[in-house]
């Protein structure tokens, strides 16, 4: 849209991958730099943190060298808007505010304390439940202190805006859904293997890992010996070695990271999102819908998407509902495909990046 954009990224995984043509096209238009940060913690660090009032899940993203680099960047450039992507980089809010006259926007990815609170509710082990609740409380205290220190907040969902208002947020809040470049998503049903079931997501994010463990533990028999005999593929980053125990030759495939995510999505028919905790809007669901996939998700996983159950997505919140939805999809190919067609239409109408970006810029102008 003709605006000058700089992006500074904290790279916690050192994922120095080969850039695609689309990546290089974007990088030619913006001022981009990545900063490697070590977020590893020792058992000693965790033990010491038990005596602290803050959560190491946030504190470990602070790096003094990065802060100095950020301050130099701010002194060299007169920015109008500085946007913080998620809670973890809000650790640098004070330094940015002190060294820049720009308006500061918070792009809220999740209400982080809710993620930890919901995780604690899924645990039966008293120690794990108590430990997760402790972190949820500490993170909430931190969030509440930070929220009104920005000049505006952009959220993905109406649910998140409602929660912020309950928290007493007084600054402007805009609901801006996830936007994607529709032209990058080109479904080719002739290359889709039907029926197949798949999951794609990063399993270093606890809600994803927890959801997949629940699904595999409850459905491994149905998928291999019962009435849901359909090939199931699990792909994504940071899949724990323990997931290899679920692999069943020719039936359940634990693939790990894939070379081309969209090619992988296109090759499979039915996407599952068994999210039991977390919040915000799931990028992979929006991408799956754009690729014309039939998606079976919990209400929580589909949060923020204006779906219609049974029309452009299927909702399942427990084992029985997941079973019924999967059975319907693998036994009725036309129904399954129509859900996918309707899903694509929804994304074109509501999640086109060009439309979302126009609204984002209008929000910036209002804040300025």
N, C-alpha and C positions, 0 to 999 in steps of 0.2 A: 504493500500500500504506500510505499515511498518513505516510510519512516526509517530512521537510523537505529539499528538494534545491536546491542552488545550482549553476549551471553558468557557468563563465567560459571563453569560447572565444577562441583566437587566430585572427583572420581574415586569412589571408595573401593572399587573392584579392579581398577587399572585395566579396564576393558578396551585396550587399544586395538580395535578391529579395523579391517579394511573398509573404507568409506565407499558407498554405492554412488552411482551417478546422481541420484536425488540428494544424497548427503552433500556431495561436492557442490551441487548447484546452490543448496542452502548456505553452505559455508562461504561461498563466494560473495554472498549478499550481506553477511553479518560479521561482526568482530567477535570471534570465538576463541576461548582459551579454557583448557581443563587443568585442574590442580589435583594431583594425587594426594589422597589423605588416608592414613591408616586408622581404621575404626576398630581394630582388634582390641579385645580386653582379656586380661588374664583372670584366673580364678581369684587371685589376690585382689584385683581391681573390683570384682563383683562383691567380694566380702567387705572391702572398705566402703563401698557404696551403700551397703546396708545401714551404715551409720550416718549417711548423708541425708539431706533433705531434697536432693535432686535425683534425677534418673540418669544412669550412665547411658541409657539408650538415646538421650539427647546430648549429654555432655561430651561424648566421644566424637561428635562432629565439630567440636571447636578446635581450631588450629591457629596458633598465633602468627605463623608465617603467612598463612592464607589471608588473615585479617590485615596484615601489613600490605600485602599485594593489593587487596581490595581498596584500602585507603589511598594508595598511590593512583589506582585507576580512577577513583572519585575526584582526586585533586587535578588530574589531567583532563577530565571531561565534565562538561556541565549538563548533566542529565535532567530531563523533565520528569521522568518516571523511573523508579527502580522497583522491580517486582520480585518478591521473595517466593520461591517455589517450594511450598511446604514448610512445616514447622521447624525442621532440623536446621535450616539456614537462617532462621530467625535469631539464632545465637549471635549473628553479626549485625542485628538491628541497631544496637547502640552505637557501634562504630560508624555505620552508614549515616545515621541521623546526625551524628556529630560532624561529619565531613562532607555533607551534601545538603543542598537546599531542595532536592527533588522531592516530589510526592511519593510516598512509600505505599505500595500495594501488596497485600498478602493474598497469594493464590492458595486457597485452602484445599489441599488434596483429600485429607480425611480430618475428622475431629479425632485427634490421636488418642485422647484418653478413652474414647468410646471403644476404639479397637482393642485396647488392653482390658477394659472392663468386660467386653463381650468374650474375649479369650478366657478370662478368669471364670466366667459363668459356665464354660464348656468343660472345666477341669473337675474331676472327682477327687484327686489327690489334695488333701487339705493344705499341704505345704505349697504346692504349685498354685493353688487357688489364692492363698494368702499373699504369695510373692507377686503374682500378677496384679492383684488388687492394690498392693502397695505402689507398684509402678504406675497404675492407672491414676491413683490419687496424686502422686507427685507430678505426673505429666499434666493433669488437669490444673493443678496450682500454677504450673509454668504457663500453660495456655492462657489462663484467665488473666495473668499479669501482662501478657504480650499483646492480646488482641486489640485493645483500644489504643495501643501505641502506634498503629499504622494510620494511614490517611484514608484507606478504603480496603474492602475485602471482596474478592471474587470467589464465589463458591460454585460447585457443580450442581447441587441439588436444593430443592425447596426445603427438604428435611434439614439439611445443614444450616440453611439460613434461619429456620425456626429455632434450632438449638442455640445459635449465636445470639439471637434476640433474647432467649431465656437466660443466657449467660450475662446479659446486660450490655451487649455491644451497642455503642452509640454512633459509630462511624458508618458511612455509606456501605451497603452490601449489595452486590450485583450477582444474580444467578446467571452464570455463563456455562452451558454444558460443554462437554468435551467436543472439540472440533477436529475433524480429520480431512485430509485431501482426498475427496471422493475419487478423483481420477487415478489414484494409486491402487485402488481396490477393484480388480477386474476378475470377477468370478467366472470360471469356465466349468460348467457342470459336466462336460464330457470327460473331464479328468477327475471327477469325484467318485470315490469308491463307496458304493452304497450296498448294505448299511455298514457304517463304521462309526465308532464313538471316540471322542478325543477330549483331552484337556490340554491347554497351553497356558503357562504362566510361570512366574518366578517362585520357586519354593523356598527361597530364603525369607520371603514374607510370611510370617507365622500364620495369618488367617488362611492363605492358600494351602500351606502344608497341612494344617489341621483339617481343612475341608477335604483334601485328597486322601488323607489317612482314614478319615471317617468313611468316605465313599468306597475305598478299596476294601477296608475291613468288612463292610456290610454287603458288598456286591461281588466279591471275588468268586463266590460259589455260583451265583446266578449267571455271571458272565462266562464261566468255564464249563459248568455242568448243568445249569438250570435252564429256564426258558428265555433268558436274555443272552443267548449265545451269539454275541457280536464282538468283533475285534475291537479292543480298547487300547488307545495310544495315549501315553502320558509324555508330554514334552515341555521343556522350559529350562531355565537356568537354575543352578544350585540344587539339583535333586539329591537328597541325602542317599548315601549308600544303602541305608536300610530299606529303601523302596525297591531295591533289586529283589527282595524276598517276595514281592507281589507278582513278579514276572512269571508268566506261564507261556511256554513255547507255542506260538501260533495263535494265542488268544489275548494275552495281556502283554503289551510292549512298553517297557520303561525306556524311552528313547533319549532323554536328556535334551541338551541344546540342539536345535535344528539350524541348518545353514540359511534357510529362507522361510521365515515364519508364514508369510502369505501363501507360499507354495504348499506348505504343510497344511494350512487351514483349508485351502482349496481342495486338497486331495481327500479330505475326510467329510463326513456327512452331518454328524450331530455333535454339537459342542456342549459339554456339561460344565456348570459353574456351581459346585456344591459349597458355597461360601456360608459359613456359620457365624462368622464374626467379621469385623472390619467396618468400612463405611465409605462414603464418597461414591465415585463413579468408576466402574471397571473398564479400563482401556480395551482389554482383550474382548469384552462383550461387544463393544461398539465396533471393533475391527471384525469380529466374527459376523455380526449382522451385516456389515458392509460387504463381506464376502459371501452373503446370501446363505448363511448357515442356519439350520434349525438349532435353537439354543434352549437348553433346559437349565434353569437357574433357580436358586432360592430368591425370595423377595429381597433379601439383603443384598445379594449379588447384583440384582437388577435395579438397585436403588438409583434414582435420578433419571432413569430412562422411561419415557412415557409409553410404555408397552401396553398391549392389550392381550391378556392371557388367552392362549389358544388361537390367536390371530397372527401376531408377529414374534411371539416368544411363548415358551411353556414354563409355568412356575411350579416348582416342587419344593416343599419345605421339610419333608421327612422321608424316611426310607420307603414307605408305601407309595407316596406320590411320585418319587423318582422312579420307582419300579414301573408304575402305570404309564408314566410319560415316555420312558425308554421303550417299553413294549409297544405302545401306540406308534412310535416313530419308526421302529425297525420292521413293523408289520404293515405299514401303510406308507409307501414311498411317496405317493402323490401329496398326501397330507403333509409329510415332512418337508417336501420341496416347496410347497405353498407357504409354509411358515417362513422359510428362508427368503422367498420372493418378497413377502410382506415386510420382513425385517429390513431388507435393503431399501425399500421405499421409505420406511421410517427414518433411516439414517440420512438419506438424501434430503428429506424435508427438515430435519431438526439438528443434524450434526455436521453439516457442510462447513468446513473451516472458514470459507470466505464469508459466510453469514455470521458465524460466531465472532470472527475478527472485527467485523464492522461494529458489533455491539460492544466488544472489548474496548475499541478505540473511543467510542462514545462515552463509555464509563471513565476512561482516562481523562477525557476533556472535561467531564463533569467534576471530577475530583480536582483537576488543575484549576 
